[in-house]
Amino acid sequence: MKIEFAPLRLPLRRRLQTAAVVQWVFSFLALAQVCLGVFVLLCLSDWWILAALYVGWLYLDRDTPSCGGRRSHWVRNWRVWTYFRDYFPITLMKTADLDPRYNYLFGFHPHGVLVAGGFGNFCTEASGFSRMFPGLTPYLLMLPFWFRVPFFREYIMGGGWLVSSEKASASYLLSRPGGGQAAVIAVGGAPESLDARPGALTLQLLQRKGFIKLALKHGAWLVPVFSFGENELFDQMENPAGSALRRVQDRLQRIMGVALPLFHARGVFQYSFGLLPYRKPIHTVVPVTEDFLGRPIPVSQNPCPSKDDIDALHTLYMEALTQVFEENKNNYGIPEDKHLNFI
């Protein structure tokens, strides 16, 4: 394999962008293991008392991930996130304001491998979310597993970036009086990441109705969000349904709750292989005009929604998401004959 090396002379700005993405990828792929290792070593050292005190803190702080986490506007505005945004670059698109008197449930599609667009737009202020949607506070929901890792949980909650995706966490946000809360859920979840590769338009949505039920129970308005370019960031080993690799991945996902896509893209100093994403633009479209299908989709509170209620709203949501995609795909280089595939 011929290796294409990066030029020696690159603007400092480009180097800083790459460094910002390196730390982000490290945070998602290795920081949790490092933190766990540090905790174990602390337990086995003469400083074990610190580990014991931290265990006490974990017990006292056990509900924080499901109660909005901890938020730091300072961390959300770190300069590093601007470099992170510009690496791809990431752009947040909107057409009108969202009324902050209501709570919202944003359905984020597609999941991609590492949800780069979701992180850049909703966990930081790099793309200007608070400026574009004044009065709204976004929360990206993440698998509860990660909030059980010592020290790592403090990092991911440190900027109010992420909160637990368990039902109690979403209910806490969507039931807040006065409105202004936006819970962001990557609806396809971990299984969808196994299909994330350039050109893929397969979304795990047909059987995903839990978020619809949550919206109905709390009267949270639904906003279907599509992130164009999310699946273009990484290549992935071929793993068609039924293959040996896919069976292993599916089994591990069921056991661990975490998907393990075997992805690759580019490196730090060369463009031929590595775990850094490609420099491909991400355009995250938040369609909030009300010219069709009532977007954002108004939801009347129903504490005990029936199956028919859930199915009807789910169908409406899929229609709205499809129209978001169809109306915008030509702007982002997707051929006219390409359409979403719901499974």
C-alpha contacts under 8 A as a table, 3 or more apart, distances in Angstrom:
res1	aa1	res2	aa2	distance
2	K	272	S	7.70
3	I	270	Q	6.95
3	I	271	Y	7.24
3	I	272	S	5.44
4	E	270	Q	5.63
4	E	271	Y	5.48
4	E	272	S	5.75
5	F	269	F	6.04
5	F	270	Q	3.97
5	F	271	Y	6.07
5	F	272	S	7.76
6	A	269	F	5.28
6	A	270	Q	4.92
6	A	271	Y	6.61
7	P	10	L	6.43
10	L	14	R	6.57
10	L	15	R	7.09
11	P	14	R	5.47
11	P	15	R	6.76
12	L	15	R	5.04
12	L	16	L	6.21
13	R	16	L	5.18
13	R	17	Q	6.26
13	R	83	Y	7.78
14	R	17	Q	5.03
14	R	18	T	6.31
14	R	87	Y	7.43
15	R	18	T	5.19
15	R	19	A	6.22
16	L	19	A	4.95
16	L	20	A	6.14
16	L	83	Y	6.41
17	Q	20	A	5.16
17	Q	21	V	6.45
17	Q	83	Y	4.50
17	Q	84	F	5.60
17	Q	86	D	6.67
17	Q	87	Y	5.13
18	T	21	V	5.20
18	T	22	V	6.13
18	T	83	Y	7.97
18	T	84	F	7.67
18	T	87	Y	6.70
18	T	268	V	7.05
19	A	22	V	4.98
19	A	23	Q	6.39
20	A	23	Q	5.47
20	A	24	W	6.40
20	A	80	V	5.79
20	A	81	W	7.15
20	A	83	Y	6.09
20	A	84	F	5.22
21	V	24	W	4.92
21	V	25	V	6.08
21	V	84	F	5.64
21	V	87	Y	7.49
21	V	276	L	7.26
22	V	25	V	5.27
22	V	26	F	6.07
22	V	268	V	7.88
22	V	276	L	6.86
23	Q	26	F	5.01
23	Q	27	S	6.02
24	W	27	S	5.05
24	W	28	F	6.47
25	V	28	F	5.25
25	V	29	L	6.04
25	V	275	L	7.75
25	V	276	L	6.98
26	F	29	L	5.21
26	F	30	A	5.28
26	F	31	L	6.07
27	S	30	A	5.93
27	S	31	L	4.70
27	S	32	A	7.27
28	F	31	L	6.51
28	F	32	A	7.49
28	F	114	L	7.83
29	L	32	A	7.42
30	A	33	Q	5.41
30	A	34	V	6.31
31	L	34	V	4.98
31	L	35	C	6.07
31	L	152	F	7.02
32	A	35	C	5.12
32	A	36	L	6.16
32	A	146	W	7.72
32	A	149	V	6.54
32	A	152	F	5.45
33	Q	36	L	5.08
33	Q	37	G	6.10
34	V	37	G	5.05
34	V	38	V	6.19
35	C	38	V	5.09
35	C	39	F	6.24
35	C	149	V	7.42
35	C	150	P	6.38
35	C	151	F	5.82
35	C	152	F	5.89
36	L	39	F	5.09
36	L	40	V	6.28
36	L	149	V	6.36
36	L	150	P	6.00
36	L	151	F	7.62
36	L	152	F	7.90
37	G	40	V	5.14
37	G	41	L	6.19
38	V	41	L	5.15
38	V	42	L	6.05
39	F	42	L	5.00
39	F	43	C	6.25
39	F	51	A	6.77
39	F	150	P	6.71
39	F	151	F	7.88
40	V	43	C	5.06
40	V	44	L	6.41
41	L	44	L	5.10
41	L	45	S	6.10
42	L	45	S	5.15
42	L	46	D	7.66
42	L	47	W	5.95
42	L	48	W	5.51
42	L	50	L	7.49
42	L	51	A	6.07
43	C	47	W	7.07
43	C	48	W	4.46
43	C	49	I	7.79
43	C	51	A	5.62
43	C	52	A	7.72
44	L	47	W	7.87
44	L	48	W	6.29
45	S	48	W	5.60
46	D	49	I	7.79
47	W	50	L	5.72
47	W	51	A	7.26
48	W	51	A	5.08
48	W	52	A	6.32
49	I	52	A	4.95
49	I	53	L	6.19
50	L	53	L	5.06
50	L	54	Y	6.14
51	A	54	Y	4.99
51	A	55	V	6.23
52	A	55	V	5.10
52	A	56	G	6.48
53	L	56	G	5.08
53	L	57	W	6.36
54	Y	57	W	4.82
54	Y	58	L	6.17
55	V	58	L	4.96
55	V	59	Y	6.40
56	G	59	Y	5.17
56	G	60	L	6.35
57	W	60	L	5.08
57	W	61	D	5.87
58	L	61	D	5.09
58	L	62	R	5.60
59	Y	62	R	5.16
60	L	63	D	7.86
61	D	64	T	5.65
62	R	65	P	7.18
63	D	66	S	5.60
63	D	67	C	6.27
64	T	67	C	4.95
64	T	68	G	6.59
64	T	69	G	5.06
64	T	70	R	7.45
65	P	68	G	6.21
65	P	69	G	4.69
65	P	147	F	6.87
65	P	157	M	7.42
65	P	163	V	5.11
65	P	164	S	5.32
65	P	169	S	7.24
66	S	69	G	6.73
66	S	163	V	6.31
66	S	164	S	5.45
66	S	165	S	7.82
66	S	166	E	7.26
66	S	168	A	6.21
66	S	169	S	3.89
66	S	170	A	7.54
66	S	172	Y	7.24
67	C	163	V	7.91
67	C	169	S	5.85
67	C	172	Y	6.11
67	C	173	L	7.43
68	G	139	Y	7.73
68	G	160	G	7.64
68	G	163	V	6.22
68	G	169	S	7.15
68	G	172	Y	7.48
68	G	173	L	6.73
69	G	157	M	5.65
69	G	160	G	5.84
69	G	162	L	7.26
69	G	163	V	5.70
70	R	157	M	5.53
70	R	158	G	5.91
70	R	159	G	6.61
70	R	160	G	4.91
71	R	157	M	7.14
71	R	158	G	6.38
71	R	159	G	4.89
71	R	160	G	3.69
71	R	161	W	7.36
72	S	75	V	5.37
72	S	76	R	6.42
72	S	158	G	6.59
72	S	159	G	4.51
72	S	160	G	6.04
73	H	76	R	5.01
73	H	77	N	6.20
73	H	159	G	6.79
74	W	77	N	5.28
74	W	78	W	6.47
74	W	159	G	7.59
75	V	78	W	5.25
75	V	124	T	7.95
75	V	158	G	7.43
75	V	159	G	5.03
76	R	81	W	7.85
76	R	123	C	6.78
76	R	124	T	4.47
76	R	125	E	5.63
76	R	126	A	7.96
76	R	159	G	5.67
76	R	160	G	7.80
76	R	161	W	7.57
77	N	81	W	7.20
77	N	124	T	6.44
77	N	125	E	5.55
77	N	126	A	6.90
78	W	81	W	5.90
78	W	82	T	7.60
79	R	82	T	5.31
79	R	83	Y	6.88
80	V	83	Y	5.25
80	V	84	F	6.22
81	W	84	F	4.70
81	W	85	R	6.04
81	W	120	G	7.33
81	W	124	T	6.70
81	W	125	E	7.72
81	W	126	A	5.64
82	T	85	R	5.08
82	T	86	D	6.25
82	T	126	A	5.03
82	T	127	S	7.95
83	Y	86	D	5.11
83	Y	87	Y	6.21
84	F	87	Y	5.38
84	F	88	F	7.57
84	F	89	P	7.90
84	F	120	G	7.57
85	R	88	F	6.27
85	R	89	P	5.20
85	R	90	I	5.08
85	R	91	T	7.90
85	R	120	G	6.36
85	R	126	A	6.32
85	R	127	S	7.19
86	D	89	P	4.24
86	D	90	I	6.57
87	Y	90	I	7.89
87	Y	279	R	6.21
88	F	278	Y	7.51
88	F	279	R	4.60
88	F	280	K	5.09
88	F	281	P	4.89
88	F	282	I	6.65
89	P	279	R	7.39
89	P	280	K	7.02
89	P	281	P	4.94
89	P	282	I	6.27
90	I	117	G	6.60
90	I	120	G	7.05
90	I	121	N	7.68
90	I	127	S	7.15
90	I	281	P	6.00
90	I	282	I	4.73
90	I	283	H	6.04
90	I	284	T	7.61
91	T	121	N	7.82
91	T	127	S	6.23
91	T	281	P	7.88
91	T	282	I	6.19
91	T	283	H	4.90
91	T	284	T	6.17
92	L	121	N	6.53
92	L	127	S	6.01
92	L	128	G	7.83
92	L	129	F	7.64
92	L	283	H	6.09
92	L	284	T	4.96
92	L	285	V	6.24
92	L	286	V	7.44
93	M	283	H	6.89
93	M	284	T	5.92
93	M	285	V	4.74
93	M	286	V	5.94
93	M	287	P	7.96
94	K	97	D	7.85
94	K	132	M	7.85
94	K	285	V	6.17
94	K	286	V	5.08
94	K	287	P	5.87
94	K	288	V	6.78
95	T	286	V	7.59
95	T	287	P	6.26
95	T	288	V	6.06
95	T	289	T	6.12
96	A	287	P	7.94
96	A	288	V	5.73
96	A	289	T	5.90
97	D	132	M	7.48
97	D	133	F	6.11
97	D	288	V	6.92
98	L	133	F	6.42
98	L	288	V	6.73
99	D	102	Y	6.27
99	D	180	G	7.99
100	P	103	N	7.21
100	P	134	P	7.49
100	P	135	G	5.28
100	P	136	L	5.80
100	P	179	G	5.94
100	P	180	G	4.49
100	P	181	Q	7.84
101	R	178	G	6.01
101	R	179	G	4.66
101	R	180	G	5.94
102	Y	178	G	7.16
102	Y	179	G	4.24
102	Y	180	G	5.85
102	Y	181	Q	7.52
102	Y	220	A	6.94
102	Y	221	W	7.19
103	N	174	L	5.76
103	N	175	S	7.77
103	N	176	R	7.69
103	N	179	G	4.57
103	N	180	G	5.37
103	N	181	Q	4.85
103	N	182	A	5.97
103	N	219	G	7.87
103	N	220	A	5.11
103	N	221	W	6.44
104	Y	174	L	7.05
104	Y	180	G	7.71
104	Y	181	Q	6.21
104	Y	182	A	4.65
104	Y	183	A	6.35
104	Y	220	A	4.96
104	Y	221	W	4.73
104	Y	222	L	5.89
104	Y	223	V	7.01
105	L	174	L	7.61
105	L	182	A	5.68
105	L	183	A	4.95
105	L	184	V	6.02
105	L	185	I	7.42
105	L	215	A	6.82
105	L	220	A	6.12
105	L	221	W	6.10
105	L	222	L	5.04
105	L	223	V	6.19
106	F	182	A	6.67
106	F	183	A	6.03
106	F	184	V	4.62
106	F	185	I	6.20
106	F	222	L	6.05
106	F	223	V	4.73
106	F	224	P	5.92
106	F	225	V	6.46
107	G	184	V	6.12
107	G	185	I	5.25
107	G	186	A	6.11
107	G	187	V	5.89
107	G	222	L	7.37
107	G	223	V	6.18
107	G	224	P	4.91
107	G	225	V	5.67
108	F	111	H	7.02
108	F	118	G	7.28
108	F	184	V	6.57
108	F	185	I	5.73
108	F	186	A	4.60
108	F	187	V	6.17
108	F	224	P	6.63
108	F	225	V	4.95
108	F	226	F	6.14
108	F	227	S	7.35
109	H	186	A	6.21
109	H	187	V	6.80
109	H	188	G	7.18
109	H	203	L	7.45
109	H	224	P	7.85
109	H	225	V	6.09
109	H	226	F	4.90
109	H	227	S	6.05
110	P	186	A	7.19
110	P	187	V	7.96
110	P	188	G	6.88
110	P	192	E	7.68
110	P	201	L	7.92
110	P	203	L	6.46
110	P	226	F	6.73
110	P	227	S	6.54
110	P	230	E	6.71
110	P	231	N	7.30
111	H	114	L	7.41
111	H	115	V	5.53
111	H	186	A	5.56
111	H	187	V	7.36
111	H	188	G	5.99
111	H	189	G	6.41
111	H	190	A	7.64
111	H	192	E	6.24
111	H	193	S	5.97
111	H	196	A	7.62
111	H	230	E	7.47
112	G	115	V	5.39
112	G	116	A	7.69
112	G	192	E	7.30
112	G	193	S	5.25
112	G	196	A	5.06
112	G	197	R	7.72
112	G	230	E	5.41
112	G	231	N	5.01
113	V	193	S	4.93
113	V	194	L	7.58
113	V	196	A	5.95
113	V	231	N	7.26
113	V	234	F	7.30
113	V	261	P	7.30
113	V	263	F	7.83
114	L	193	S	7.89
115	V	118	G	5.24
115	V	119	F	6.25
115	V	186	A	7.97
115	V	230	E	7.24
116	A	119	F	5.20
116	A	120	G	6.07
116	A	230	E	7.06
117	G	120	G	5.18
117	G	121	N	5.92
117	G	227	S	6.64
117	G	230	E	6.58
117	G	282	I	6.47
117	G	283	H	7.84
117	G	284	T	6.69
118	G	121	N	5.47
118	G	122	F	5.73
118	G	123	C	7.30
118	G	140	L	7.28
119	F	122	F	5.55
119	F	123	C	4.93
119	F	124	T	6.95
119	F	140	L	7.47
119	F	161	W	7.79
120	G	123	C	5.96
120	G	124	T	5.68
120	G	125	E	7.73
120	G	126	A	6.69
120	G	127	S	7.02
121	N	124	T	6.09
121	N	125	E	6.90
121	N	126	A	6.93
121	N	127	S	5.60
121	N	128	G	7.63
121	N	129	F	6.56
121	N	284	T	7.93
122	F	125	E	7.34
122	F	129	F	6.87
122	F	138	P	5.79
122	F	139	Y	6.71
122	F	140	L	6.45
122	F	161	W	7.51
122	F	184	V	7.85
123	C	138	P	7.43
123	C	139	Y	7.03
123	C	140	L	6.67
123	C	159	G	7.79
123	C	160	G	7.26
123	C	161	W	4.33
123	C	162	L	6.95
124	T	127	S	7.50
124	T	161	W	7.06
125	E	128	G	4.94
125	E	129	F	5.90
125	E	130	S	6.95
126	A	129	F	7.85
128	G	131	R	5.22
128	G	132	M	6.09
129	F	132	M	5.13
129	F	133	F	5.85
129	F	134	P	7.96
130	S	133	F	5.13
130	S	134	P	5.19
130	S	135	G	7.28
130	S	136	L	6.78
130	S	137	T	7.41
131	R	134	P	5.63
133	F	136	L	5.91
135	G	180	G	5.70
136	L	180	G	4.43
136	L	181	Q	5.63
136	L	182	A	6.44
137	T	180	G	6.10
137	T	181	Q	5.07
137	T	182	A	5.79
138	P	181	Q	6.32
138	P	182	A	4.61
138	P	183	A	5.98
138	P	184	V	6.84
139	Y	160	G	7.33
139	Y	161	W	6.52
139	Y	162	L	6.06
139	Y	163	V	6.61
139	Y	181	Q	7.87
139	Y	182	A	6.20
139	Y	183	A	5.03
139	Y	184	V	5.79
140	L	161	W	6.58
140	L	162	L	5.07
140	L	163	V	6.38
140	L	183	A	6.25
140	L	184	V	4.70
140	L	185	I	6.32
141	L	162	L	5.70
141	L	163	V	5.02
141	L	164	S	5.40
141	L	165	S	4.61
141	L	170	A	7.91
141	L	183	A	7.05
141	L	184	V	6.09
141	L	185	I	5.63
141	L	186	A	7.65
142	M	146	W	7.66
142	M	162	L	6.19
142	M	163	V	5.96
142	M	164	S	5.12
142	M	165	S	5.01
143	L	146	W	6.20
143	L	147	F	7.83
143	L	164	S	5.90
143	L	165	S	5.38
143	L	166	E	7.38
143	L	257	G	7.95
143	L	258	V	7.99
144	P	147	F	5.48
144	P	148	R	7.19
144	P	164	S	4.91
144	P	165	S	6.03
144	P	166	E	6.35
145	F	148	R	5.63
145	F	149	V	7.48
145	F	257	G	7.70
146	W	149	V	5.63
146	W	152	F	7.55
146	W	153	R	6.58
147	F	150	P	7.88
147	F	152	F	7.37
147	F	153	R	4.71
147	F	164	S	7.11
148	R	153	R	6.70
149	V	152	F	5.62
149	V	153	R	5.91
150	P	153	R	6.18
150	P	154	E	7.76
151	F	154	E	5.25
151	F	155	Y	6.68
152	F	155	Y	5.12
152	F	156	I	6.44
153	R	156	I	5.38
153	R	157	M	6.10
154	E	157	M	5.25
154	E	158	G	5.64
155	Y	158	G	4.97
155	Y	159	G	7.74
156	I	159	G	6.96
156	I	160	G	7.39
156	I	161	W	6.20
156	I	162	L	5.99
157	M	160	G	4.98
157	M	161	W	5.88
157	M	162	L	5.76
157	M	163	V	6.88
158	G	161	W	7.14
160	G	163	V	7.45
163	V	169	S	7.23
164	S	169	S	5.94
164	S	170	A	7.95
165	S	169	S	6.22
165	S	170	A	6.56
165	S	185	I	7.76
166	E	169	S	5.49
166	E	170	A	6.73
167	K	170	A	5.34
167	K	171	S	6.07
168	A	171	S	5.06
168	A	172	Y	6.07
169	S	172	Y	5.16
169	S	173	L	6.58
170	A	173	L	5.29
170	A	174	L	6.13
170	A	183	A	6.74
170	A	214	L	7.79
171	S	174	L	5.18
171	S	175	S	5.85
171	S	214	L	7.03
171	S	218	H	7.43
172	Y	175	S	5.49
172	Y	176	R	6.51
173	L	176	R	5.59
173	L	181	Q	6.26
173	L	182	A	7.64
173	L	183	A	6.75
174	L	181	Q	6.65
174	L	182	A	7.65
174	L	183	A	7.19
174	L	215	A	7.74
174	L	218	H	6.09
174	L	219	G	7.99
174	L	220	A	6.21
175	S	218	H	5.80
176	R	179	G	6.27
176	R	181	Q	7.39
186	A	189	G	5.62
187	V	204	Q	7.52
187	V	205	L	7.07
187	V	208	R	7.10
187	V	211	F	7.81
188	G	191	P	6.76
188	G	192	E	5.09
188	G	193	S	7.90
188	G	203	L	6.30
188	G	204	Q	4.76
188	G	205	L	6.26
188	G	208	R	7.55
189	G	192	E	5.72
189	G	193	S	7.20
189	G	204	Q	7.95
190	A	193	S	5.44
190	A	194	L	7.45
190	A	253	Q	7.75
190	A	257	G	7.77
190	A	258	V	6.20
190	A	259	A	5.13
191	P	194	L	5.66
191	P	195	D	7.74
191	P	204	Q	7.83
191	P	250	D	7.65
191	P	253	Q	7.43
191	P	259	A	6.15
192	E	195	D	5.55
192	E	196	A	6.76
192	E	202	T	7.98
192	E	203	L	6.67
192	E	204	Q	6.00
193	S	196	A	4.97
193	S	259	A	7.15
193	S	261	P	6.67
194	L	239	N	7.80
194	L	259	A	7.14
194	L	260	L	7.47
194	L	261	P	5.27
195	D	200	A	7.05
195	D	202	T	7.15
196	A	200	A	6.24
196	A	231	N	5.22
196	A	234	F	7.79
196	A	236	Q	7.42
197	R	200	A	5.58
197	R	231	N	5.15
197	R	232	E	6.10
197	R	233	L	7.62
197	R	234	F	6.12
197	R	235	D	5.32
197	R	236	Q	5.99
198	P	231	N	5.29
198	P	232	E	4.23
198	P	233	L	7.19
198	P	234	F	7.04
198	P	235	D	6.60
199	G	231	N	6.93
199	G	232	E	6.80
200	A	231	N	6.55
201	L	339	H	7.05
201	L	340	L	5.21
201	L	341	N	6.02
202	T	340	L	6.18
202	T	341	N	4.67
202	T	342	F	5.94
202	T	343	I	7.07
203	L	340	L	7.20
203	L	341	N	6.10
203	L	342	F	5.00
203	L	343	I	6.21
204	Q	207	Q	7.43
204	Q	208	R	7.14
204	Q	342	F	5.93
204	Q	343	I	5.05
205	L	208	R	4.89
205	L	209	K	7.78
205	L	342	F	5.81
205	L	343	I	6.05
206	L	209	K	7.78
206	L	342	F	6.03
206	L	343	I	5.42
207	Q	343	I	7.68
208	R	211	F	7.31
209	K	212	I	5.12
209	K	213	K	6.44
209	K	310	I	7.19
209	K	311	D	7.89
209	K	314	H	6.71
210	G	213	K	5.16
210	G	214	L	6.32
211	F	214	L	4.98
211	F	215	A	6.20
212	I	215	A	5.14
212	I	216	L	6.33
212	I	310	I	6.26
212	I	313	L	6.94
212	I	314	H	6.28
213	K	216	L	5.13
213	K	217	K	6.14
213	K	305	P	6.96
213	K	310	I	6.01
214	L	217	K	5.16
214	L	218	H	6.27
214	L	220	A	7.89
215	A	218	H	5.43
215	A	219	G	5.50
215	A	220	A	4.70
215	A	221	W	6.71
215	A	222	L	7.04
215	A	299	V	6.98
215	A	301	Q	7.79
216	L	219	G	5.08
216	L	220	A	6.74
216	L	299	V	6.25
216	L	300	S	6.56
216	L	301	Q	5.30
216	L	302	N	5.31
216	L	303	P	7.06
216	L	305	P	6.67
216	L	310	I	7.74
217	K	301	Q	5.56
217	K	302	N	4.94
217	K	303	P	4.37
217	K	304	C	6.60
217	K	305	P	6.91
218	H	301	Q	5.39
218	H	302	N	7.09
218	H	303	P	7.02
219	G	299	V	5.18
219	G	300	S	4.93
219	G	301	Q	3.72
219	G	302	N	6.88
220	A	298	P	7.64
220	A	299	V	5.99
220	A	300	S	7.75
220	A	301	Q	7.50
221	W	296	P	6.48
221	W	297	I	5.60
221	W	298	P	4.87
221	W	299	V	5.13
222	L	295	R	7.90
222	L	296	P	5.82
222	L	297	I	4.98
222	L	298	P	6.71
222	L	299	V	7.16
222	L	317	Y	7.73
223	V	286	V	7.29
223	V	287	P	7.25
223	V	288	V	7.31
223	V	295	R	6.85
223	V	296	P	5.03
223	V	297	I	6.38
224	P	286	V	7.18
224	P	287	P	7.29
224	P	296	P	7.74
224	P	317	Y	7.05
224	P	320	A	6.93
224	P	321	L	5.41
224	P	324	V	7.78
225	V	284	T	7.02
225	V	285	V	5.78
225	V	286	V	5.10
225	V	287	P	6.90
225	V	321	L	7.24
225	V	324	V	7.86
226	F	284	T	5.83
226	F	285	V	5.46
226	F	286	V	7.14
226	F	321	L	7.45
226	F	324	V	7.20
226	F	325	F	6.82
227	S	230	E	5.79
227	S	282	I	6.53
227	S	283	H	5.57
227	S	284	T	3.97
227	S	285	V	6.07
228	F	231	N	7.85
228	F	282	I	5.66
228	F	283	H	5.04
228	F	284	T	6.04
228	F	285	V	7.67
228	F	329	K	7.89
228	F	332	Y	6.94
229	G	232	E	5.15
229	G	233	L	7.18
229	G	280	K	6.84
229	G	281	P	6.09
229	G	282	I	4.65
229	G	283	H	6.56
230	E	233	L	6.28
230	E	282	I	6.04
231	N	234	F	6.90
232	E	235	D	7.66
232	E	278	Y	7.65
232	E	280	K	6.71
233	L	265	A	7.33
233	L	277	P	4.95
233	L	278	Y	4.96
233	L	279	R	7.19
233	L	280	K	6.22
234	F	263	F	6.13
234	F	264	H	5.70
234	F	265	A	5.08
234	F	277	P	5.64
234	F	278	Y	6.51
235	D	263	F	5.59
235	D	264	H	5.38
235	D	265	A	5.84
236	Q	261	P	7.03
236	Q	262	L	5.65
236	Q	263	F	4.15
236	Q	264	H	6.10
237	M	262	L	5.78
237	M	263	F	6.38
239	N	243	S	6.09
239	N	244	A	7.91
239	N	245	L	5.80
239	N	246	R	5.15
240	P	243	S	5.65
240	P	246	R	6.49
241	A	246	R	6.05
241	A	247	R	7.70
242	G	246	R	6.35
242	G	247	R	6.35
243	S	246	R	5.21
243	S	247	R	6.22
244	A	247	R	5.18
244	A	248	V	6.35
245	L	248	V	5.22
245	L	249	Q	6.20
246	R	249	Q	4.94
246	R	250	D	5.96
247	R	250	D	5.14
247	R	251	R	6.10
248	V	251	R	5.14
248	V	252	L	6.17
249	Q	252	L	5.17
249	Q	253	Q	6.05
249	Q	259	A	6.79
249	Q	260	L	6.28
249	Q	261	P	7.50
250	D	253	Q	5.02
250	D	254	R	6.23
250	D	259	A	7.61
251	R	254	R	5.17
251	R	255	I	6.27
252	L	255	I	5.08
252	L	256	M	5.78
252	L	257	G	7.51
252	L	258	V	7.43
252	L	259	A	7.13
252	L	260	L	7.75
253	Q	256	M	5.32
253	Q	257	G	4.84
253	Q	258	V	5.04
253	Q	259	A	4.89
253	Q	260	L	7.32
254	R	257	G	5.48
254	R	258	V	7.80
256	M	259	A	7.97
263	F	275	L	7.26
264	H	273	F	6.41
264	H	274	G	5.56
264	H	275	L	5.10
264	H	276	L	7.44
264	H	277	P	7.76
265	A	271	Y	7.71
265	A	272	S	7.17
265	A	273	F	5.37
265	A	274	G	5.33
265	A	275	L	5.61
265	A	276	L	5.92
265	A	277	P	5.55
265	A	278	Y	6.01
266	R	270	Q	6.59
266	R	271	Y	4.61
266	R	272	S	5.38
266	R	273	F	4.32
266	R	274	G	4.32
266	R	275	L	5.99
266	R	276	L	5.25
266	R	277	P	6.33
266	R	278	Y	6.30
267	G	270	Q	5.21
267	G	271	Y	5.76
267	G	272	S	7.04
267	G	273	F	5.63
267	G	274	G	4.20
267	G	275	L	6.21
267	G	276	L	5.60
268	V	271	Y	7.69
268	V	274	G	7.72
268	V	276	L	7.20
270	Q	273	F	7.29
271	Y	274	G	7.92
283	H	332	Y	7.95
287	P	295	R	6.93
287	P	296	P	7.21
287	P	324	V	6.90
288	V	295	R	5.51
288	V	296	P	5.20
289	T	292	F	7.74
289	T	294	G	7.92
289	T	295	R	5.79
289	T	296	P	6.95
290	E	293	L	7.12
290	E	294	G	4.89
290	E	295	R	4.71
290	E	296	P	6.54
291	D	294	G	6.68
291	D	295	R	7.24
292	F	295	R	6.41
293	L	297	I	7.02
293	L	316	L	7.56
293	L	320	A	6.34
294	G	297	I	5.03
294	G	298	P	6.69
295	R	298	P	7.42
295	R	320	A	7.37
297	I	317	Y	7.66
302	N	305	P	5.53
305	P	309	D	5.76
305	P	310	I	6.57
306	S	309	D	5.08
306	S	310	I	6.36
307	K	310	I	5.13
307	K	311	D	6.04
308	D	311	D	5.07
308	D	312	A	5.99
309	D	312	A	5.30
309	D	313	L	6.34
310	I	313	L	5.36
310	I	314	H	5.97
311	D	314	H	4.97
311	D	315	T	6.11
312	A	315	T	5.24
312	A	316	L	6.33
313	L	316	L	4.98
313	L	317	Y	6.09
314	H	317	Y	5.02
314	H	318	M	6.29
315	T	318	M	5.19
315	T	319	E	6.27
316	L	319	E	5.13
316	L	320	A	6.19
317	Y	320	A	5.07
317	Y	321	L	6.12
318	M	321	L	5.08
318	M	322	T	6.04
319	E	322	T	5.10
319	E	323	Q	6.22
320	A	323	Q	5.14
320	A	324	V	6.22
321	L	324	V	5.02
321	L	325	F	6.33
322	T	325	F	5.17
322	T	326	E	6.13
322	T	340	L	6.90
323	Q	326	E	4.99
323	Q	327	E	5.85
324	V	327	E	5.44
324	V	328	N	6.32
325	F	328	N	5.42
325	F	329	K	5.66
325	F	340	L	7.74
326	E	329	K	5.53
326	E	330	N	7.85
326	E	339	H	7.48
327	E	330	N	7.48
328	N	331	N	5.48
328	N	332	Y	7.06
329	K	332	Y	5.40
329	K	333	G	6.56
329	K	334	I	5.18
329	K	335	P	7.47
329	K	336	E	7.71
330	N	333	G	5.50
330	N	334	I	5.57
330	N	335	P	6.70
330	N	336	E	6.92
331	N	334	I	7.68
334	I	338	K	6.78
335	P	338	K	5.58
336	E	339	H	7.94
